[in-house]
Amino acid sequence: VRVVGSETRHDFIELLRILTGMSMLLTAYEGAIIAPHLIAYGAFGTKLVFLQAIIGVLLIANRFVRHAAILLIILHLGLTIQFGVLAAMEYLIMVGIAVFLLINNMPTAELRDRFKPFSVAILRILTGISLITLGLAEKLFGAILAESFLAANPWNFLPALGFEFFTNRLFALSAGFTEVVFGVILVLGSTTRLNVFALSVVLFASNVLFIIEGNSEAALVEFVGHMPIIGVALVLFLLGAGQRW
């Protein structure tokens, strides 16, 4: 499928900016950094929350986007200090978004033309690394976390289809393996659009399940956390793997 024209491309880059800004602002309102479950603590954490709110406002208002992108990279460094390297790896997607927005808002046409071919590839690869880390940390090596979630939310539908051997642990490991595969495919840049479409279906399904369960609060938290990922998915679905790597 051919890559979309420049006007449509611009519209979806703007959508990525707005969704990221909204996620930043709403997450800051909850007192968290980048992700709803990473609750800030201490004076340093409070400063990071205010920095995140400023980034959100700038991105939504479409003002000083280049500066907001640089601040987003600084915010990610702050997240590393407060929550550790593993959490930073899980949300490398935010660095990818920051670099992507930074390249697309370079001060001169010469700089934009020089670095733009790399912008989609950087976004794609860092998103892939985020998915791989999430799959490994929360579901493969951290299967107990996923099992606890499944105990509270009966999402393991496979025994109902006749697969009695499919325990919650096996379901969690399968979900983690799938997430890692999504990430590896993104890093490699093969069948990027098909991969992103499949990933989007999974993200959409989790929100729908929360709504069916009547857990609107969890559905909202999930949606806010997924806003930047939705924006990235739309960009990669339209532009594919990019022109490099």
WOBEL-V901291 format. One record per pair of residues at least 24 apart in sequence whose C-alpha atoms are under 10 Angstrom apart, sorted by the first residue. I is the first residue (numbers start at 1). J is the second residue. Records with the same first field share a line. If there is no record, write none. Layout:
I: J  J
This chain:
1: 193  238  239  240
2: 238  239  240
3: 237  238  239  240  242
4: 237  238  239  240
5: 238  239
8: 238
9: 234  235  238  239
10: 104  235
11: 235
12: 231  232  234  235  236  238  239
13: 100  101  104  231  232  234  235
14: 59  60  62  101  231  235
15: 60  228  230  231  232  234  235
16: 59  97  100  101  227  228  229  230  231  232  233  234  235
17: 56  58  59  60  61  62  65  69  97  98  100  101  228  231  232
18: 56  57  58  59  60  61  62  227  228  231
19: 56  59  60  224  226  227  228  229  230  231  232
20: 55  56  59  60  94  97  98  224  225  226  227  228  229  230  231  232
21: 52  53  54  55  56  57  58  59  60  61  62  68  227  228
22: 53  55  56  57  59  60  224  227  228
23: 52  53  56  221  223  224  225  226  227  228
24: 49  51  52  53  54  55  56  57  59  60  72  224  225  227  228
25: 49  50  51  52  53  54  55  56  57  58  59  60  224
26: 52  53  56  221  224  225
27: 52  53  56  221  224  225
28: 52  53  54  56
29: 53
30: 221
33: 75  76  78  79  82  83
34: 72  75  76  79  88  91  94  224  225  228
35: 87  91  221  222  224  225  226
36: 221  222  224  225
37: 221  225
38: 79  82  83  87
39: 82  83
40: 79  82  83
41: 82  83
42: 82
44: 78  81  82
45: 78  79  81  82  83
47: 75  78
48: 74  75  76  78  79  82
49: 75
51: 75
52: 76
59: 101
64: 105
65: 98  101  102  104  105  106
66: 98  99  100  101  102  103  104  105  106  107
67: 98  101  102  105
68: 98  101  102
69: 94  95  96  97  98  99  100  101  102  103  105
70: 95  98  99  101  102
71: 98
72: 97  98  99
73: 97  98  99
86: 130  133  134  137
87: 130  133  134  137
88: 130  133
89: 126  127  129  130  131  132  133  134
90: 126  127  128  129  130  131  132  133  134  135  136  137  138
91: 126  127  129  130  131  133  134
92: 123  125  126  127  128  129  130  131  133
93: 122  123  124  125  126  127  128  129  130  131  228  229  232
94: 123  126  127  130  228  229  232
95: 122  123  126  127
96: 120  121  122  123  124  125  126  127  130  232
97: 122  123  124  126  127  228  229  231  232
98: 123
99: 123
100: 124  232
116: 242  243  244
117: 242  243  244  245
118: 242  243  244  245
119: 242  243  244
120: 232  235  236  239  240  241  242  243  244  245
121: 186  187  188  189  236  240  241  242  243  244  245
122: 187  241  242  244  245
123: 186  187  232  235  236  241  242
124: 183  185  186  187  188  189  192  232  233  235  236  240  241  242  245
125: 183  184  185  186  187  188  189  241  245
126: 183  186  187
127: 182  183  184  186  187  229  232  233
128: 179  180  181  182  183  184  185  186  187  188  189
129: 180  182  183  184  186  187
130: 179  180  183
131: 176  178  179  180  181  182  183  184  186  187
132: 176  177  178  179  180  181  182  183  184  186  187
133: 176  179  180  183
134: 176  179  180  183
135: 172  173  174  175  176  177  178  179  180  181  182  183
136: 173  176  177  179  180
137: 176
138: 172  173  175  176
139: 169  170  171  172  173  174  175  176  177  179  180
140: 169  170  172  173  174  175  176  177  179  180
141: 173  176
142: 172  173  176
143: 168  169  170  171  172  173  175  176
144: 168  169  172
145: 172
146: 171  172  173  175  176
147: 171  172  173
148: 172
153: 209  210  213
154: 213
155: 206  209  210
175: 202
186: 236  240  241
187: 241  245
188: 241  245
189: 240  241  242  244  245
190: 240  241
191: 240  241
192: 233  236  237  238  239  240  241  242
193: 233  234  235  236  237  238  239  240  241
194: 236  237  240
195: 233  236  237
196: 230  232  233  234  235  236  237  240
197: 233  234  236  237
199: 229  230  233
200: 229  230  233  234  237
203: 229  230
204: 230
